[in-house]
Amino acid sequence: MKLSSREELVRAARFLSSLYMTKCYLQYVGRVRGNPLARSSISPWHANPYPQYERIRAEGPIARGLAKGVYATAHHDVCKQVLTSRSFGTVGRDDNSPFDRVVDLSLLEMDPPDHTRVRRVAAPAFTPRRMAAYEERIETLVQEIVDRAIARGNFDLQKLIAAPLPIAIISQLLGVDDVDDVAFVRYGTALGGLLDGPQSMRHMREATSARDALREMFEPLIEQRRTDPREDMLTTLAQHEGDTISADEMMPLCTLLLVAGFETTVNLIGNAIHQLMRHRDQWDRLVEDPGLAAGAVEETLRFDPPVQLTSRVAREDIEIGGRLVRKGSWVIPILAAAGRDPKVFDQPGRYDITRVDASNHLAFSSGIHYCVGASLARLEATIALRVIAERMPTLRLNGKVPIRPSRVIRGVRRLPVRVDAGSHAQRLTLKAHSYKESSPDSSL
C-alpha cells in the first residue's frame, strides 16, 4: 500500500527520533557508565575493541549486555554452546520499527525447518568439487588485479585488490555478467552496514536504493534462467522455485550471497594484510614461504576476524555459563573474543601465522548457521595473500589505516600501501607474468 506524503513524513520523523535515542543511549552507556560492549562500537574504542572484550571476559561466562534481557559472552566454550544449541535461535527479532525492514537477510534470520530447506539450495555451489573449479579462475583474477596495483606503486589495497576479487567471483557464481564493480561495492557496503542497524536517513536511502537496484538486476535474470538454464546459482534458484524455495525467498538469498560474499572476503583480505604489515616478522615469514598463506588466513580469522559478533535468542529457559537465561532473552556471542580465549589458545594476543590450532576459531560461526561460503572465502583469501607475498615482497603501509565504525563488521576503510622498487620484486613479477601466460583462462 502506497503511503501518503504525510504518512511518509510521520514515519521518517519516528525513525529519526528512534535513531537519535538509540545513539544517545549507546553513548551514555559507553562513555558514562563504561559498558565495555557499548565502548567496543564507539569512538575511540572501536578502533581496537579487544581490550573491551577482555573486560567482558573478566565478568564471567555470561556478562551484562546493553539492556535488560541482553547478555554477552567472550568465552569460547559458551559462544560455541549458544551457537550450536537448539535452545537458541535467530527468529524473534523485534520488527516493530518505524520503517519496514529494508532487507530480508535470508538464512541469517531463519531457524529450521525453513533454514534447512533454503540452505539446501545454496550449499551445492560451495562443494569441494566446485571449489576446485573456482581455483584457477581466482588465481587468474588475482594475478590481473595485482598487475594493475603494481603499476601504480602507491595504492589503496582495500580498493584495488581486496574488493574487486570477491565481487568478480560472487557475480560469476550467481551468473551475473558485465558487473559494475563500483556499484556492487556500494551495494555491498550499504546493505552490509544494516547488520549494525540503519545509521542515518542517508544510510536508509542508500540501502533501499541498493535493494531496489539488485531486485531490478536479479529478477529478469532469474526469469531468463527458467528458459535458458546455465551452470550458476540463478539457474539453481529458478529450477527449485515452488518446490524447495519460494519466489519471495529467492531475492533475499541472492542479496545475502552478494553481501556476505563481499563483506566477509574483502575484510578478511584487508585485515590479513593490515596485520601482516603491523607484524613485519610474520610478513617476512610469508614472503620467505608463500605456502604459509592458508595459515595466515586462519590466524587472521582468529586474531582479527571480519565478523566480530552475532546474536541468538533463547527459545526456552536455559542455564548457560552458570546463569539462567530466560526465554526471549538475547545472548551475544562475541566471535572475535572467542578467538582470543586463553583457555583455548596459547598466547592469544600474539599474531602467529604458523599457529597450529588457529582453525579452532569461531569466525564463521558454528552449528547450523556456519557460514555456507566459508570455503570460498578461505580460498580467495589464501590465493590473494600468496600472490601478494610472491609479487610484492617489499609491500609496506603508506599512511594511517582508518577502521570502519561498525559493531558487527570489522574492516579498514582504506589500506594505503606502497611497493618499493627492487630487483627481487621485479624478478617475482616477471615470474608471475610467465605463469599467467602459460595458464589458460577459465570461466566458472
C-alpha positions as CSV (number, residue, x, y, z in Angstrom):
1,M,0.0,0.0,0.0
2,K,1.4,3.4,-1.1
3,L,1.7,5.9,1.8
4,S,0.7,9.5,1.6
5,S,3.3,12.2,1.9
6,R,2.1,13.0,5.4
7,E,2.4,9.4,6.4
8,E,5.9,9.2,5.0
9,L,6.9,12.3,6.9
10,V,5.5,10.8,10.1
11,R,7.4,7.6,9.6
12,A,10.6,9.5,8.8
13,A,10.2,11.5,12.0
14,R,9.6,8.4,14.1
15,F,12.7,6.8,12.5
16,L,14.9,9.8,13.2
17,S,13.7,10.0,16.8
18,S,14.3,6.3,17.4
19,L,17.7,6.5,15.8
20,Y,18.7,9.6,17.8
21,M,17.6,8.0,21.1
22,T,19.5,4.8,20.3
23,K,22.7,6.6,19.6
24,C,22.3,8.8,22.7
25,Y,21.7,5.7,24.8
26,L,24.8,3.9,23.3
27,Q,27.0,6.9,24.0
28,Y,25.7,7.3,27.6
29,V,26.1,3.6,28.4
30,G,29.6,3.6,26.9
31,R,31.1,6.9,28.0
32,V,29.3,7.5,31.3
33,R,28.6,4.0,32.6
34,G,31.7,2.5,31.0
35,N,29.8,-0.5,29.5
36,P,32.5,-2.4,27.5
37,L,30.1,-3.8,24.9
38,A,28.9,-0.3,24.1
39,R,32.5,1.1,24.1
40,S,33.6,-1.6,21.6
41,S,31.4,0.1,19.0
42,I,32.0,3.8,19.6
43,S,35.0,6.1,19.1
44,P,37.8,5.9,20.1
45,W,37.5,2.4,21.4
46,H,36.1,0.8,18.2
47,A,39.5,1.1,16.5
48,N,40.7,-1.6,18.9
49,P,37.8,-3.3,20.7
50,Y,39.8,-6.2,22.0
51,P,40.6,-4.7,25.4
52,Q,36.9,-4.1,25.9
53,Y,36.3,-7.8,25.0
54,E,38.7,-8.8,27.7
55,R,36.7,-6.7,30.2
56,I,33.6,-8.7,29.2
57,R,35.5,-11.9,29.6
58,A,36.6,-11.0,33.1
59,E,32.9,-10.5,34.1
60,G,32.4,-14.3,33.7
61,P,30.9,-16.7,31.2
62,I,27.8,-14.6,30.8
63,A,28.2,-10.9,31.1
64,R,25.8,-7.9,31.1
65,G,24.7,-6.6,27.7
66,L,23.4,-3.2,26.8
67,A,19.9,-3.6,28.2
68,K,17.8,-5.8,30.4
69,G,17.4,-9.3,28.9
70,V,20.5,-8.9,26.8
71,Y,23.7,-10.8,27.6
72,A,27.2,-11.1,26.1
73,T,29.8,-13.8,26.2
74,A,33.5,-13.7,25.4
75,H,34.2,-17.3,26.4
76,H,34.9,-19.7,23.5
77,D,33.0,-22.6,25.1
78,V,29.9,-20.6,25.9
79,C,29.9,-19.0,22.5
80,K,30.0,-22.4,20.9
81,Q,27.3,-23.7,23.1
82,V,25.0,-20.8,22.3
83,L,25.7,-21.2,18.5
84,T,25.1,-24.9,18.4
85,S,22.3,-25.4,21.0
86,R,18.7,-26.0,19.8
87,S,17.6,-23.9,22.7
88,F,18.7,-20.8,20.8
89,G,17.6,-19.4,17.5
90,T,17.7,-16.3,15.3
91,V,13.9,-15.8,14.9
92,G,12.4,-13.4,17.3
93,R,13.9,-10.1,16.4
94,D,11.8,-7.0,17.2
95,D,10.5,-5.9,13.8
96,N,8.3,-3.1,15.3
97,S,10.3,-0.5,13.5
98,P,9.1,2.9,12.3
99,F,10.2,1.7,8.9
100,D,9.6,-1.6,7.3
101,R,12.8,-3.7,7.2
102,V,14.9,-2.6,4.3
103,V,16.2,-6.0,3.5
104,D,15.5,-9.6,4.4
105,L,18.8,-11.3,5.4
106,S,17.5,-14.8,4.4
107,L,19.5,-17.6,6.1
108,L,20.8,-15.3,8.8
109,E,17.3,-14.9,10.2
110,M,15.9,-18.3,9.7
111,D,15.5,-21.3,12.0
112,P,14.7,-24.9,11.0
113,P,12.9,-26.1,9.1
114,D,13.0,-23.1,6.8
115,H,16.7,-22.6,7.3
116,T,17.4,-26.2,6.4
117,R,15.3,-26.1,3.3
118,V,16.7,-22.8,1.9
119,R,20.3,-23.7,2.8
120,R,20.0,-26.9,0.9
121,V,19.5,-24.8,-2.3
122,A,22.7,-22.7,-1.8
123,A,25.1,-25.4,-0.4
124,P,25.9,-27.2,-3.7
125,A,27.6,-24.1,-5.0
126,F,30.3,-24.4,-2.3
127,T,31.2,-28.1,-2.5
128,P,34.9,-29.2,-2.7
129,R,34.4,-30.0,-6.4
130,R,33.1,-26.5,-7.1
131,M,36.0,-25.0,-5.1
132,A,38.5,-26.9,-7.3
133,A,36.7,-25.4,-10.3
134,Y,37.0,-21.8,-8.9
135,E,40.7,-22.1,-8.0
136,E,42.2,-21.5,-11.4
137,R,39.8,-18.6,-12.1
138,I,40.6,-17.0,-8.8
139,E,44.4,-17.3,-9.5
140,T,44.0,-15.6,-12.9
141,L,41.9,-12.8,-11.4
142,V,44.3,-12.2,-8.6
143,Q,47.3,-12.0,-11.0
144,E,45.4,-9.5,-13.2
145,I,44.4,-7.4,-10.2
146,V,48.0,-7.4,-8.8
147,D,49.3,-6.3,-12.2
148,R,47.2,-3.2,-12.1
149,A,48.2,-2.4,-8.5
150,I,52.0,-2.9,-9.1
151,A,51.8,-0.5,-12.0
152,R,50.7,2.2,-9.5
153,G,53.4,1.8,-6.9
154,N,51.3,3.6,-4.2
155,F,47.7,2.5,-3.8
156,D,44.8,1.6,-1.6
157,L,45.0,-2.2,-1.3
158,Q,41.4,-2.5,0.1
159,K,40.1,-0.7,-3.0
160,L,42.4,-2.1,-5.7
161,I,42.8,-5.7,-4.6
162,A,40.6,-6.8,-1.7
163,A,37.3,-5.5,-3.1
164,P,37.4,-6.4,-6.8
165,L,38.2,-10.1,-6.2
166,P,35.1,-11.2,-4.2
167,I,32.9,-9.1,-6.5
168,A,34.1,-10.9,-9.6
169,I,33.8,-14.3,-8.0
170,I,30.4,-14.0,-6.4
171,S,28.9,-12.3,-9.5
172,Q,30.2,-15.3,-11.6
173,L,28.9,-17.8,-9.0
174,L,25.4,-16.1,-9.2
175,G,25.6,-15.8,-13.0
176,V,25.7,-12.0,-13.4
177,D,27.6,-10.8,-16.5
178,D,29.2,-7.3,-17.0
179,V,29.2,-6.4,-13.3
180,D,29.7,-2.7,-12.3
181,D,32.4,-3.1,-9.7
182,V,31.8,0.3,-8.2
183,A,28.1,-0.2,-7.9
184,F,28.5,-3.6,-6.3
185,V,30.9,-2.2,-3.7
186,R,28.3,0.5,-2.9
187,Y,25.5,-2.1,-2.7
188,G,27.5,-4.4,-0.5
189,T,28.7,-1.7,1.8
190,A,25.2,-0.2,2.2
191,L,23.4,-3.5,2.8
192,G,26.2,-4.9,5.0
193,G,26.0,-1.9,7.1
194,L,22.5,-2.8,8.1
195,L,23.9,-5.6,10.3
196,D,24.5,-2.7,12.7
197,G,21.1,-1.3,12.0
198,P,20.4,1.8,9.9
199,Q,22.8,4.6,10.9
200,S,21.1,7.6,9.3
201,M,18.4,8.7,6.8
202,R,21.1,8.8,4.2
203,H,22.1,5.2,5.0
204,M,18.4,4.2,4.8
205,R,18.2,5.7,1.3
206,E,21.4,4.1,0.2
207,A,20.3,0.7,1.5
208,T,16.8,1.0,-0.1
209,S,18.4,2.1,-3.4
210,A,20.8,-0.9,-3.3
211,R,17.9,-3.3,-2.5
212,D,15.9,-2.0,-5.4
213,A,18.8,-2.0,-7.8
214,L,19.6,-5.6,-7.0
215,R,16.0,-6.6,-7.5
216,E,15.9,-4.9,-10.9
217,M,19.0,-6.8,-11.8
218,F,18.2,-10.3,-10.4
219,E,14.5,-10.7,-11.3
220,P,14.9,-10.6,-15.1
221,L,18.0,-12.8,-14.9
222,I,16.0,-15.4,-12.9
223,E,13.2,-15.2,-15.4
224,Q,15.7,-15.8,-18.2
225,R,17.2,-18.8,-16.5
226,R,13.7,-20.5,-16.4
227,T,14.0,-21.0,-20.2
228,D,17.8,-20.7,-20.7
229,P,19.5,-22.6,-17.8
230,R,23.2,-22.3,-17.1
231,E,25.6,-23.6,-14.5
232,D,25.1,-20.9,-12.0
233,M,23.2,-20.1,-8.8
234,L,20.4,-18.2,-10.5
235,T,19.6,-21.3,-12.6
236,T,19.6,-23.4,-9.4
237,L,17.1,-21.0,-7.8
238,A,14.9,-21.0,-10.9
239,Q,14.9,-24.8,-11.0
240,H,13.9,-25.1,-7.3
241,E,11.3,-22.3,-7.4
242,G,8.0,-23.5,-6.0
243,D,9.5,-26.8,-4.8
244,T,12.3,-26.1,-2.4
245,I,12.3,-22.3,-2.4
246,S,9.5,-19.8,-2.9
247,A,9.7,-16.8,-5.2
248,D,9.7,-14.5,-2.1
249,E,12.8,-16.2,-0.8
250,M,14.9,-16.0,-3.9
251,M,15.8,-12.3,-3.8
252,P,16.8,-12.4,-0.1
253,L,19.1,-15.4,-0.8
254,C,20.7,-13.6,-3.8
255,T,21.2,-10.5,-1.7
256,L,22.7,-12.5,1.2
257,L,25.1,-14.3,-1.0
258,L,26.3,-11.0,-2.5
259,V,26.6,-9.1,0.8
260,A,28.1,-12.0,2.8
261,G,30.4,-13.0,-0.1
262,F,31.7,-9.4,-0.4
263,E,31.8,-8.2,3.2
264,T,33.5,-11.4,4.6
265,T,36.2,-11.8,1.9
266,V,37.1,-8.1,1.3
267,N,37.6,-7.6,5.0
268,L,39.4,-10.9,5.6
269,I,41.9,-9.9,2.9
270,G,42.2,-6.4,4.2
271,N,42.5,-7.4,7.8
272,A,45.1,-10.0,7.0
273,I,47.4,-7.6,5.1
274,H,46.9,-4.9,7.8
275,Q,48.0,-7.4,10.5
276,L,50.9,-8.7,8.4
277,M,52.1,-5.1,7.9
278,R,51.9,-4.5,11.6
279,H,53.7,-7.7,12.4
280,R,56.7,-7.5,10.0
281,D,58.3,-10.7,11.2
282,Q,55.1,-12.6,10.1
283,W,55.2,-10.8,6.7
284,D,58.8,-11.8,6.3
285,R,57.9,-15.4,7.0
286,L,55.1,-15.3,4.4
287,V,57.4,-13.8,1.8
288,E,60.0,-16.5,2.5
289,D,57.4,-19.2,2.3
290,P,54.2,-18.2,0.5
291,G,52.8,-21.6,1.3
292,L,52.0,-20.2,4.7
293,A,49.2,-18.2,3.2
294,A,46.5,-20.6,4.4
295,G,47.9,-20.3,7.9
296,A,47.9,-16.5,7.7
297,V,44.2,-16.7,6.7
298,E,43.3,-18.9,9.7
299,E,45.3,-16.8,12.1
300,T,43.6,-13.6,10.8
301,L,40.2,-15.2,11.3
302,R,41.2,-16.0,14.9
303,F,43.1,-12.8,15.7
304,D,41.1,-10.1,13.8
305,P,38.0,-11.6,12.1
306,P,35.8,-9.7,9.7
307,V,32.6,-10.6,11.6
308,Q,33.0,-9.7,15.3
309,L,29.8,-10.9,16.9
310,T,26.4,-12.3,16.3
311,S,23.2,-12.8,18.4
312,R,20.9,-15.6,19.4
313,V,17.5,-15.6,21.2
314,A,16.6,-18.1,23.9
315,R,13.7,-20.2,22.7
316,E,13.2,-21.6,26.3
317,D,14.5,-21.0,29.8
318,I,18.1,-22.4,29.8
319,E,21.0,-22.3,32.2
320,I,24.2,-21.4,30.5
321,G,27.6,-20.3,31.9
322,G,26.1,-20.7,35.4
323,R,23.3,-18.2,34.7
324,L,19.6,-18.7,34.0
325,V,18.7,-17.1,30.7
326,R,15.0,-16.7,30.3
327,K,13.0,-17.4,27.2
328,G,13.1,-14.4,24.9
329,S,16.4,-13.1,26.2
330,W,19.2,-12.4,23.8
331,V,22.8,-13.6,24.1
332,I,25.6,-12.1,22.0
333,P,28.5,-14.5,21.3
334,I,31.5,-12.3,20.6
335,L,33.2,-14.4,17.9
336,A,36.3,-12.2,17.9
337,A,36.8,-12.6,21.7
338,A,36.4,-16.4,21.4
339,G,39.4,-16.3,19.1
340,R,41.5,-14.8,21.9
341,D,40.3,-17.0,24.7
342,P,43.4,-18.0,26.7
343,K,41.7,-21.3,27.7
344,V,41.8,-22.3,24.1
345,F,44.8,-20.5,22.5
346,D,48.3,-20.2,23.9
347,Q,49.5,-16.5,23.9
348,P,46.2,-15.4,22.2
349,G,47.3,-11.8,21.8
350,R,50.2,-12.9,19.6
351,Y,49.7,-12.9,15.8
352,D,51.5,-16.1,14.5
353,I,50.8,-17.4,11.0
354,T,52.4,-20.8,12.0
355,R,50.0,-21.4,14.9
356,V,48.8,-25.0,14.6
357,D,45.4,-24.6,16.3
358,A,44.3,-21.3,14.8
359,S,41.4,-23.0,12.9
360,N,39.7,-23.6,16.3
361,H,38.3,-20.1,15.9
362,L,34.5,-19.4,15.5
363,A,34.9,-16.6,12.9
364,F,32.5,-18.4,10.6
365,S,30.1,-19.2,13.4
366,S,29.2,-22.8,14.3
367,G,26.2,-25.1,14.2
368,I,23.5,-24.9,11.5
369,H,24.4,-21.2,10.8
370,Y,28.0,-22.0,10.0
371,C,28.9,-19.7,7.0
372,V,27.8,-21.6,3.8
373,G,30.5,-19.7,1.8
374,A,33.4,-20.2,4.3
375,S,35.4,-22.5,1.9
376,L,35.2,-19.9,-0.9
377,A,36.2,-17.0,1.4
378,R,39.2,-19.1,2.6
379,L,40.2,-20.0,-1.0
380,E,40.0,-16.4,-2.3
381,A,42.0,-15.0,0.7
382,T,44.6,-17.7,0.6
383,I,45.3,-17.2,-3.1
384,A,45.3,-13.4,-2.7
385,L,47.8,-13.5,0.2
386,R,50.1,-16.0,-1.6
387,V,50.2,-13.9,-4.8
388,I,50.7,-10.6,-2.9
389,A,53.6,-12.1,-0.9
390,E,55.2,-13.5,-4.1
391,R,54.9,-10.4,-6.2
392,M,55.0,-7.6,-3.6
393,P,57.6,-8.7,-1.1
394,T,58.5,-5.0,-0.3
395,L,54.9,-4.1,0.5
396,R,54.6,-1.5,3.3
397,L,52.0,0.7,4.9
398,N,51.9,4.2,3.4
399,G,49.8,6.2,5.9
400,K,47.2,5.8,8.6
401,V,44.7,3.0,8.4
402,P,41.2,4.1,9.4
403,I,38.9,1.4,10.8
404,R,35.2,1.2,9.9
405,P,32.9,2.4,12.7
406,S,30.9,-0.9,13.0
407,R,30.0,-3.2,15.8
408,V,29.5,-6.3,13.7
409,I,31.8,-5.9,10.7
410,R,35.4,-5.2,11.3
411,G,37.5,-3.9,8.4
412,V,39.5,-1.0,7.2
413,R,38.1,2.0,5.3
414,R,41.3,2.3,3.4
415,L,44.6,0.4,3.3
416,P,47.3,2.8,1.9
417,V,50.4,0.8,0.9
418,R,53.4,1.2,-1.3
419,V,55.6,-1.3,-3.2
420,D,59.3,-0.3,-3.1
421,A,61.2,-0.9,-6.3
422,G,63.7,-3.7,-6.1
423,S,65.3,-6.5,-8.2
424,H,63.6,-9.2,-6.1
425,A,60.1,-7.7,-6.7
426,Q,60.8,-7.3,-10.4
427,R,62.0,-10.9,-10.7
428,L,58.9,-12.2,-8.9
429,T,56.7,-10.1,-11.1
430,L,58.3,-11.5,-14.3
431,K,57.9,-15.0,-12.8
432,A,54.2,-14.3,-12.2
433,H,53.7,-12.9,-15.7
434,S,55.3,-16.1,-17.0
435,Y,52.9,-18.2,-15.0
436,K,49.9,-16.2,-16.3
437,E,50.9,-16.6,-19.9
438,S,51.2,-20.3,-19.5
439,S,47.9,-20.8,-17.7
440,P,44.7,-20.6,-19.9
441,D,41.8,-18.6,-18.5
442,S,38.8,-20.5,-17.4
443,S,35.2,-19.5,-16.5
444,L,33.2,-20.7,-13.6
